[in-house]
Amino acid sequence: MEFSELIRRRYSVRAYKPDPVEDEKLQQVLEAARLAPTAANRQPFQLVVIHTAGREDELKRIYGRDWFAQAPIVIAACGVPDRGWVRGDGKNYTDVDVAIVMDHLILA
């Protein structure tokens, strides 16, 4: 599929099957995130993979939407500003880099 077609067909999912995510698919998604370009290749992020089974109440407390806790896996992207590239005027690019990483993860 062409990239332009991929971004045209992208959509948000709010209903999930209870089936576990295959390790191979999870690794493909994580690899897509790892390969995302970051400023000066600093990779100022940490991805946290959360298996939701048994953690539904905690996840609903963190993000108050039922659909959020229904997915079998949640991947949290945490920026690490100390590892981010800083522009000459002091702008730290961690937030931009995390957004790019998540875009790659979503499109994978």
C-alpha positions in Angstrom: 0.0 0.0 0.0 1.3 3.5 -0.8 2.0 5.8 2.1 -0.6 8.3 0.9 -3.2 5.6 0.9 -2.2 4.4 4.4 -2.7 7.9 5.8 -6.0 8.3 4.0 -7.3 5.0 5.4 -6.1 5.6 9.0 -8.9 5.8 11.6 -9.3 5.8 15.3 -10.4 2.6 17.0 -12.6 2.7 20.1 -13.8 -1.0 20.3 -11.4 -3.8 20.8 -11.4 -7.6 20.6 -10.3 -9.3 23.8 -7.8 -11.5 21.9 -4.2 -11.2 23.0 -1.9 -9.3 20.7 0.6 -11.6 19.0 4.2 -11.0 20.1 5.3 -10.7 16.4 2.8 -7.9 15.8 3.7 -6.1 19.0 7.4 -6.3 18.0 6.6 -4.9 14.5 4.8 -1.9 16.1 7.6 -1.3 18.6 10.2 -1.5 15.8 8.3 1.1 13.8 8.4 3.4 16.8 12.1 2.8 17.3 12.9 3.7 13.7 11.0 7.0 13.9 13.3 10.0 13.2 14.1 12.1 16.2 16.1 15.3 16.5 19.8 14.4 16.4 18.7 10.8 16.7 18.5 11.3 20.5 15.4 9.1 20.9 14.3 10.9 24.0 11.4 8.6 24.8 10.5 5.4 26.6 7.7 3.1 25.5 5.8 1.3 28.2 3.8 -1.7 27.2 0.9 -2.4 29.5 -1.0 -5.6 29.4 -4.5 -4.5 30.6 -5.9 -7.7 32.0 -6.5 -7.2 35.7 -5.6 -3.5 35.5 -8.9 -2.2 34.0 -9.9 -0.2 37.1 -6.4 1.4 37.4 -6.4 2.3 33.7 -9.9 3.8 33.9 -8.7 6.0 36.8 -5.7 7.2 34.8 -7.8 7.9 31.6 -11.5 7.9 32.3 -12.8 6.3 29.1 -14.1 2.7 29.1 -12.6 1.9 25.7 -9.1 2.7 27.0 -9.2 -0.2 29.4 -10.8 -2.6 26.9 -7.7 -2.9 24.6 -5.6 -6.0 25.5 -2.5 -3.8 25.4 -1.9 -0.1 26.0 1.4 1.5 24.9 2.4 4.6 26.8 5.0 7.0 25.3 6.9 8.9 27.9 9.2 11.8 26.9 12.6 12.0 28.6 13.5 15.7 28.3 17.0 15.2 29.6 17.8 13.1 26.5 16.1 15.5 24.1 17.9 17.7 21.6 17.7 21.4 22.6 17.7 24.1 19.9 19.9 27.2 20.3 17.0 29.2 21.7 16.4 26.6 24.4 13.5 24.8 22.8 13.6 21.1 23.8 12.4 18.8 21.0 11.3 15.9 23.2 7.6 16.7 22.7 8.0 16.8 18.9 10.0 13.6 18.9 7.4 11.7 21.0 4.6 12.9 18.6 6.6 11.6 15.6 7.3 8.3 17.4 3.6 7.8 18.2 2.6 8.6 14.6 4.9 5.9 13.4 3.5 3.5 16.0 -0.1 4.3 15.0 0.6 3.9 11.3 2.3 0.5 11.8 
